[in-house]
Amino acid sequence: MLAITVTAVARLLLIRHAQSEWNALRRWQGQADPPLSELGYQQAAAAAVRLEPVDVVASSTLQRSQTSAEIIAKHMGCDPPIPVPELIERDVREFSGLTRIQIEEQYPGFLDDGRRPPGWEQDDALLARVLAGINRLAGVVGDRTAVVVTHGGVIYSLEAHLGCEPGRVTNMSGRWVQVANGRLVAGERVHPLEGVDIATPVSDLL
């Protein structure tokens, strides 16, 4: 008699957090931990009512993601968000807290040349921890769906790994990913604030 192996398939919607106070000031954040701005609270609430209902909500452990996730979880009637520390933003070291103008003043030519300061978290290290966090979370989610509030750098890293067409990730936008036995398959991009009558920042800062 043939044995039948049943594989759990988790569907995860990874979305970028709502606007933080540093987003509003156009400051690079990295692993710094500024709170949501007033607009950010509005964005999270507006997105929550437009997202597909899910079974689970999770987030990185930085408060701009946690607070966004809490607003979504409350609206959907889910349990408090599951913390996933592996999904915090890339460590940008000395760029953290600086605007592009300040970076150019202190590190002339770095941005144009693609150079980064010492200690900047490299792509392979970022991707390794992101994949570890996603696979761990998928084991908890099982055959269910989840919204995972994370960061632009995390989503860009994952999309590049999966061969997705590059594109900006604005606040509260993201992408579906299907996870089964450690294998990830990219789904569609989601833009819940598209056409919503609140200001959507054009900033694409980390």
C-alpha positions in Angstrom: 0.0 0.0 0.0 1.4 3.4 -1.0 2.1 5.9 1.8 0.6 9.3 1.2 2.5 12.3 2.4 0.4 15.3 3.1 2.4 18.6 2.9 1.2 21.7 4.7 1.1 24.7 2.4 1.2 28.1 4.1 0.2 31.3 2.3 1.9 34.3 3.7 1.3 37.9 2.6 4.4 39.9 3.4 3.6 43.6 3.6 5.7 46.6 4.5 4.7 48.5 7.7 2.8 51.7 7.7 4.5 55.1 7.7 6.9 55.7 10.6 7.9 59.0 12.0 11.3 58.6 10.3 9.7 57.7 7.0 7.9 61.0 7.2 11.2 62.8 7.7 12.8 60.7 5.0 15.4 59.2 7.3 16.9 55.8 6.7 15.9 53.5 9.5 17.4 50.1 9.3 17.1 48.5 12.7 16.4 51.7 14.5 12.9 51.7 16.1 10.9 54.8 15.5 7.1 54.6 16.1 4.4 55.0 13.5 3.4 58.5 12.5 -0.2 59.8 12.7 -0.5 59.0 9.0 0.9 55.6 9.6 -1.9 54.7 12.0 -4.4 55.9 9.3 -2.6 53.8 6.7 -2.7 50.6 8.8 -6.4 51.1 9.6 -7.3 51.7 6.0 -5.3 48.7 4.8 -6.8 46.4 7.4 -10.3 46.8 6.0 -9.1 46.1 2.4 -6.8 43.1 3.0 -8.0 39.6 2.4 -9.1 38.0 5.7 -6.4 35.7 7.1 -6.1 33.2 10.0 -2.9 34.5 11.5 -1.1 37.9 11.8 2.7 38.1 12.4 5.3 40.8 12.4 8.9 41.7 12.8 9.9 42.8 16.3 10.4 46.5 15.4 7.5 48.6 16.7 6.6 50.2 13.3 5.7 46.6 12.1 4.3 45.4 15.4 1.9 48.4 15.7 0.8 48.0 12.1 0.2 44.3 12.7 -1.7 44.9 15.9 -4.2 47.2 14.0 -4.7 44.5 11.4 -5.1 41.7 13.9 -7.7 43.6 15.9 -9.7 44.4 12.8 -9.6 40.8 11.6 -10.3 39.3 15.0 -7.0 37.4 15.1 -4.9 36.6 18.0 -2.1 39.1 18.8 0.7 39.1 16.2 3.3 36.4 16.3 6.8 38.0 16.7 9.3 37.0 14.1 12.6 38.6 14.9 14.3 37.3 11.8 12.1 39.6 9.7 13.5 42.9 11.1 14.9 45.4 8.6 18.4 45.2 7.2 21.1 46.7 9.4 22.2 49.9 7.6 24.8 50.9 10.3 26.0 54.5 9.9 23.2 55.4 7.4 20.6 54.9 10.1 18.9 58.2 11.0 20.3 60.1 8.1 18.5 61.6 5.1 19.8 61.1 1.6 21.2 64.7 1.7 23.1 63.9 5.0 24.4 60.7 3.6 25.8 62.5 0.5 27.4 65.1 2.8 29.0 62.5 5.1 29.7 59.8 2.5 30.1 61.6 -0.8 29.3 59.4 -3.8 28.3 56.3 -1.8 24.7 56.2 -2.9 25.4 56.8 -6.6 28.1 54.2 -6.6 26.2 51.6 -4.6 28.8 51.7 -1.8 27.7 51.1 1.8 29.3 51.8 5.2 31.3 49.2 7.2 29.1 46.7 8.9 26.3 47.1 6.4 24.3 43.8 6.4 25.2 42.0 3.2 22.6 40.5 0.9 23.4 36.9 1.6 23.3 37.4 5.4 20.0 39.2 5.1 18.4 36.6 2.9 19.6 33.7 5.1 17.8 35.1 8.2 14.7 36.1 6.2 14.3 32.6 4.8 14.9 31.1 8.2 12.2 33.3 9.7 9.7 32.6 6.9 10.2 28.8 7.1 9.9 28.9 10.9 6.7 30.9 10.7 5.3 28.7 7.9 5.6 25.7 10.3 3.4 27.6 12.8 0.9 28.7 10.2 0.5 25.3 8.6 -2.3 25.0 6.0 -3.5 28.5 6.8 -3.0 32.1 5.7 -1.1 34.9 7.4 -0.4 38.6 7.0 3.2 39.2 8.0 4.1 42.8 8.6 7.8 43.4 7.8 10.0 45.9 6.0 10.9 47.0 2.5 14.4 45.6 2.6 13.1 42.2 3.7 10.6 42.1 0.8 13.1 43.3 -1.8 15.5 40.6 -0.7 12.9 37.9 -0.9 11.6 39.1 -4.3 15.1 39.1 -5.7 15.7 35.6 -4.5 12.4 34.4 -6.1 13.2 36.2 -9.4 10.3 38.7 -9.2 10.1 41.7 -11.4 11.6 44.6 -9.3 9.3 47.4 -8.1 9.0 49.8 -5.2 7.3 48.6 -2.1 5.3 51.4 -0.6 3.9 51.4 3.0 1.4 48.6 3.5 2.0 47.0 0.1 3.6 43.6 -0.4 3.5 40.2 -1.9 1.9 36.8 -1.4 4.3 33.9 -0.9 3.4 30.2 -0.7 5.6 28.0 1.5 5.7 24.2 1.4 8.5 22.0 2.8 10.9 25.0 2.7 10.1 25.7 -1.0 8.9 29.2 -1.7 6.7 30.3 -4.6 6.0 34.0 -5.3 2.4 35.1 -5.6 0.9 38.4 -6.6 1.8 41.9 -5.5 -0.8 43.5 -3.3 -1.5 47.3 -2.9 -4.3 47.7 -0.4 -4.0 51.5 -0.3 -4.1 52.0 -4.0 -6.9 54.5 -4.8 -7.5 55.2 -1.1 -8.0 58.9 -0.2 -5.1 59.2 2.2 -1.6 60.4 1.5 0.7 57.6 0.5 4.4 58.6 1.0 6.6 58.2 -2.1 9.6 57.5 0.2 11.2 54.2 -0.4 13.7 54.4 2.4 14.7 51.4 4.5 
